[in-house]
Amino acid sequence: MKLQELLVPLRFQYKECQANPTVTSLEMDSRNVKEGTVFICIKGYTVDGHDYAQQAERKGAVAVIAERPLSVSIPVIIVPDTKRAMAKLACHFYGYPTEKLHLIGVTGTNGKTTVTHLIEKIMQDDHKKTGLIGTMYTKVGSTQYETKNTTPESLPLQQLFNEMVVEQVDVALMEVSSHALHLGRVRGCDFNVAVFTNLSPDHLDYHGTMESYLYAKGLLFSQLGNTFSNKVAVLNADDPASTELARLTTVDVVKYGVREEADIVANNIKISPSGTTFDLTAFGESESVSLKLIGMFSVYNALAAIAAAYVSGVSLASIKASLEQVEGVAGRFETVDEGQDFTVIVDYAHTSDSLENVLKTVKEFATKRIFAIVGCGGDRDRTKRPVMARIACEEADRAIFTSDNPRSEDPKQIIHDMTEGVSDGRYEVVMDRAEAIKQAINEAEKDDIIVIAGKGHETYQILGNQTIHFDDREVARQAILEKKLS
């Protein structure tokens, strides 16, 4: 592609540029620049891409997109906002790949990972090739990559979508975070279906207020298109935030729920230690569903996936058959079983709402004590810390507060913030997370249940500027085996 052709989407945003070299790639990281690259200068939290323009030129860049003049001999295209420009250029350079995919975006405080994986299973069983972008990893067909952000920046995101088109993916599934929406990472993405799971306090360190947090989520629904498109907004009828989201979108709205009136409804819900059953009604069709997943939150996740798949053309019978085969999602209410006579559950619950949901679900089938091992991440929303601590003490028989990913914060300060939410001292502090897990397992007796909350599928712990290998499941499994040998 020639530079002048690349710049067409920016026609009102930059001063005239006469140069017209051939462009072979776009990059926002100067380390990846090669001959023929257009380098886009992005201001990050710690580095500014403008400082690397000369390095990009030396490596073969043919032009630079920037917000200010630069001392380079190649053309500098100055725009008001390089992030906005990057999204436009990436979509144009890669031929608007999302228009060639059936793109389903899932947003909400909790449940995004589970819902996308449930939809993935349904679509694969319906003979669709899938791509998935989310918290745990990115997949294009059967090829899996590590992920840095739940939702990547616009340039790598469009590169991924382009790869999906090349690999003939039919359905792309994406977890869409509030940060990504607010930062414009999904600008230019042509979503066919947008799904809302729920809204509860989280990321208030970034958004400031719940109103701003909801506004960020609403951006996904406001960009769906016009009233006459085939786009669909799938909303949780039981969450009050859905009322505002319905106002923000101009496309058809399909609602799912349990309590409020909805298009897709679960009735006669029965939850047991082995799974969950309910009667499903969708636009007049009915099915009895038997899930291996446990808890009311699993019902809502299933309903969200059912709605997204149904409006995407999959039959209710096929959806039911797929969901009933799902064993679970890594780090989401995942049991660690080494033949012990007590239960260990690892869950990603890292918000007050998700922790409460998990512990209340456990209480429904617990016959003995419930242990809750809980920590809160550093450099993240401090307001949820005392709330999570209070919930752990109220819903569990034994609350153990420990370290999560403290990052640059003092772990003791994080624990102090947590304990401000507990007045009666019904907790114990074990700063070392591995020791906290081992202590709970060593104390556990027959039929007790231990919930290890916060990290779920994660295989690392961030301590200061160091990232070490740490997997709650591995630590728990080792502790169980050691206990059986003692």
N, C-alpha and C positions, 0 to 999 in steps of 0.2 A: 504494500500500500504506500502511496506517495504521501508526503507530509501534508500537502494541501487538502487531500482527501480525508486524512485523519482529523484535520482541524474543523471539518464541516460542522460537527455538533456544537462548536464553540464560536460560531460565526458572529455572535453579538457580544462576545466577552473578551476579545483581545484586539490589539492593534495589528494592522496589516503586516503580514510576513511574506516576503518574496521568495525565500528559499523553498525548494521542493525536492529534498532528497528522498530516497526510498527508505521506508521504515520497516524494519523486520521484527521489532519487539517493543513492548512497553515495560518499564521497570520503575519501581519506587525505592528499590534498594540498590545503591551504587555498586555493591559487590557483584551484582548479577548483570551489570551492563556489559554489552558486547557490541561489535560493529553493527551499526544500523538501529541502535536502540534510541527511543525517545525517553529521556529520563524525567520523571515527575518529582518535583521537590515537595515533600510532605513534612509539615511541622509536627513532630511527635512530642511525647511527654518529656523525653530526655535528649533527643537529638533533632536537628533541623536539617532536612534534606538539602536545603539551599547551600549548606556548608560543604556539600559533597559534589557540587556541580562540576568543579574542575577535575575531580577524580573521574567522574562519569565521562567527561570529554576525552581525557587521556585514554580511557578504555574503549572509545569508539562511538560514543553517543553522537547522534546527528542533530539533535535539538533538545532543548530543555523547556519544560513547563514550570513556570515559577510565579511567585507573587510579587517579586521585585527584580530590578536589574541585577545582572550578575557579570562578573569579569571572566567571560569565556568568549571564544571566537565563533562558536556555533550559534545558530539562532536561539534566542530566548523568547518564548511566547509567554507574555505576562497576563495573568488572569486574576480576578479578585479572590478566588478560592480554589486552590489546587486540588483539594479533596473532591469538591463538586465536579471539577473538570475531569479528574481521574475517572470518576464513575462514568461520565459520558463517553470519554475516549475509550475506556475499556470495553464498554458495550458495543461501540461502533467498530473498533478494531477487530473484535471477535465475532462480528456479524450478528449481534443481538441473540446470543445463544438461548436465553430463557424463553424466547418466543418459539423455540423449536422443542421445548420440553413441557411436560405437564408438571408445573412447579407448585408444591404444597409447602407453605410456611407455617410453623407452629410457634406461637409466642405465649407467654404467661409466666408467672413466678415459679410454679412447680409443674412437673409432668411432661416438659417438652421432650426430654430424651426418650421416655417410655412411649409417648404417643407417636413420635417419629418411627421408633422401632416396630411398634404394632402395625402402623401403616405400611412400613417396608415389608413385613411378613405377608400382609394381605395382598399387596401388589405383586410380590414375587410369586405367590401361589396362584395369582391370576395371570401368570405368564408375562409379566412386565419386567423389563430390566430396570433396576433402580440405581439411583445415586443418593448418597446421604451425607449431609454436612451438619456436624453437631458437636456436643461437648466431649464425647468420648473419642471420636475419630471422624475422618472423612472417608467415604467409600465411593468408588466409581465402579459399578458392577461388583466384581469380587475382589478388586484391588483396594487395599486399605492403607491410609496414610495417617500419620500423627496430626493432631490439631493443636494450634496455639490458642486460638480464640473460639468461643462458641460459634460466632459468625465472623468470617475473615473480612479484611478490608476489601473494598470494591474491586481492585485490580486482581488480586489472587482469587477472589470469588468468581469473577467473570472468566478467568483462566480455567477454573475448575468446571464451570458450566460448559465452557467450550470443549474441555476434555470429555465431558459426559456426552455432548453431541457427537463428537468423533467416535466415541465408543458405543453409539446408538442406544443410549439410555432413554427409556420411555418416561419414567416418573422420577423427578428429583424431589427430595425431602430435605427441609432445612429447619433447624432450630434458629429462631430469629430473636436475638436478645434485645433488651431495651437499649443497651449501650449502642449496639450496631444500628438500630433504628435512629437513635438520636444523633449519632455521628455520621449518618448518611451512607453507611456501608452497603445498604441494599438498594440504593438509588438505581433505577434502570432495570431492576428485576421485575419480570412480568409474571407475577403470581397468578395462578389459576384459582387456588383455594388458600384462604388464610384462616387459621384455627386459633382460637383463644381458649386457654385452659382455666386460668384463675388469676386473681390478683391479691397478694398479701404483702405486708411490709418487707422490703428487701431493696438493696442498692440505694438506700436513702442518703448514703454518703455522697453519691454521685448526683441523684436527681433532686435531692433536697426535700421534696414533699411527695405525698401519695398522688396528688393531682398532676404533678410533673411526670411522675412515673407512669401514670395511666396515659397521659398525653403521648409519651414515647411509644407505648404499646399501640396506641391508636394510629400512629403513622403507618403501620402495616395495613390497616384496613382502609385508611383514607387514600392509599395509592393503588387500590385494586383496579380502578377503572371507572367507566361510566355505567349508568343504569342498564344499558342495552348490551353489555358484554355478557359472556358466559361465566363470569367470575362469581365465586360464592364466599361469603363470610360465615364461618362456623363458630358459633358463640355458645358459651356455657350459660344457660338460662338461669341457673341457680346462683350465679355470681353477679352482684349488683353492678359491677363495672361493665357488664355486657350492654346495659341500657345506653351508656354513653358511646360505646363502640359501635352499636347499631346506628346511632345518629351520625357517626363519622364516616360511614361507608355509604356509597350510592348503589352498591350491587345487592343481589339477593342475599338474604340472611336466613340461615338454617340454624335452629337452636336445639341443643340437647340438654338433658337434665334429669333430675330425680324428683325434686319438689315442685318446681314451677311448671307451667304449661310449656310444652316444647314439641318440636317435630319428631324428635328421636328420644324415647323415654325408657328408663329401666324401672320396672316394678317388681314386687315380691323378692327383694334382694335378701339373700341368705349368705352370711359369711362364716366360714369355718377355718380351722387350722390348715385344711388341705386345699382350700380354694373358695371361689365365690360363684354363686348362681343368681341369675335374674331373668325375668321375662322382658324381652326387648320388643318394643313397638316402634316402627319407623314408617311414617307416612302411610299408616294403615296396615302395613305388613307386620307379621309377628314371628318371633323365634324365641325358643328357650336357650339361654346361653349358659355354659358351664366353664368357668375360667379356672386355670391353675393358679392364677394370681390372687392375692389376698387383700382384702380391705376395701373400704368405701372409695378411697382415692383410686383404686384400681378400676372400680366401676366407672368413675368419671373419665379416667384415661381411655378406657375401652370405648366409652360413648363418643369421645372426641375422635378417636380413630375410625370408629364405625361411620360417623357423620362424614368425615373427610373422604373415606373410601366410597361411601354410597353416592355422594354428589359427584364423584369422579367416575361413576359408571359401573362399579362392582356390585354384584347382586348381594342381597342380604344373606342368602344361604352360603355363598362363598366366603363372605366376611366372617360369619359365625364359625365355619369350619376352620378357618385360619386362626382365629383368636383362641379357639379351644385347644390348639396345639402348642401355644406359646408357653414355655416353661418359666420365662422371666427375662429380665434385662440386667446385665452386670451391674452390681452395686446398688440395685433398687430392690429393697426388701429381699436381699440375697442371703440364703442360709449357708452357714459353714458347718458341714456335717462330717465328723470323723467318728461316728458311732457313739458319741457321748450321750448321756441320759438327760442333758439339758439342751436348750436351743440357743444358737448364736445367730443373730441377724445383723447384717451390714447394710446400711442404707445411706444414701447421699443427702438425707434430710439436713439442710443447713440454713433453713429459715424457720421462724417460729411456727408457721402454719404447717409446714411439712413435718416438723418434729412432732407436733401435736397429733397430726393425722396418723403417723406411724405408731406412736405410743398408745393412742386410743384403739387402734386396730389390734395391737398386741393384747390390750386389756380384754378385748372381746373373747379371746380364747385362752388367756393365761389362767392356770390353776394354782400357780405358786408365785414366787417373787419375780418382779421385773427390774432388771438393772438397766440404767441409761448412762452410757458413756458419751459425754457431750463436750465439744469445744467450739470456739468461734474463730473465724479467720481474722488475721491481722490486716491492717490497711484497708478494711472494709467497713461496712455500716455498723457503727457502734450501738445504735439504738436498739438493735434486735438482741443484743447480748443478755441484758437482764431478763428480757421476756423469755428467751430460750431456757435460761437457767430456771426461771419460775416454773415453766411448763415441765421441765425434766423432774423437778421436785414434786410437782402436783400429780403427774401421771405415772411416775415410777416409784417403786419401793426403795430403790437405792440409786441415787444420782451421784455419778463420779464426773467431776469437771476436770478437763485435761486440755492439752494443747492440740490445735488443729494445724493450720498453716499460719504461724505467727508473722511470717514475712519480716518486715522491719520493726514491728512493735515488740515491746517487752511482753513475753507470755504472762508474766505476773500481773501486768496492768490489764490484760485481756480478761484474766480470771477475776480480777477485782471488779471490772465492769459487769461481769456476769453475776457475781455474788451480791451486787447491789439490788438485784431483783428478788432475792430470797431473804426473808426476815427471820426464819426460825432455825436456820443452820442445818437443815435436813439434806446435807450433801457432804461429799469428801472431795478434796483436791489432790490429784496425782498428776503433777506437771508433765512427766514423761508419758507420752501416749502409749508406747509399747507396754510400759509398766502398768498403766491403767487397765489396759485390755487383759494383761496377764493376771492382775489382781482380781478382776471380776470373774474370770474363768476359774481361778483357784478357789474362790469363795462360792461359786455356783453349786447348788445341790440339785438333786433329781427334779425335773420338770420346771426348774427356773428358766427364765428367758432373758438373754442379754442382748440389748440393742446398742450397736456401735454406730453412732450417727455422725454425719458431716462430710466424710470423704468418699464413701461409696466405692466407685470404680477406680479412684485415683491411685496411682502407684508411686507417689512421691510425697514429700513433705518439704515445705519451703521454710527454712530457718535463716533469717537475715537475708544475706545475698547468696546463700547456699541452698541447693536443691538436692535432697538425698532420696534414695529409694525407700519407699515406705508404702506398704499395702496392708490395710486393716485385715483383710482376709488371710493373708499369709501369716501375720502376727498371731491372729486368733487360732489358725490351724496349728501352728507350732506350739502354742500354749496348751491347746487341748491335748495334743500328742504327748507333751511333757507331763501333763497331769495324769494321763492314763498310765504312764510308765512309773510314776512316783509311788 
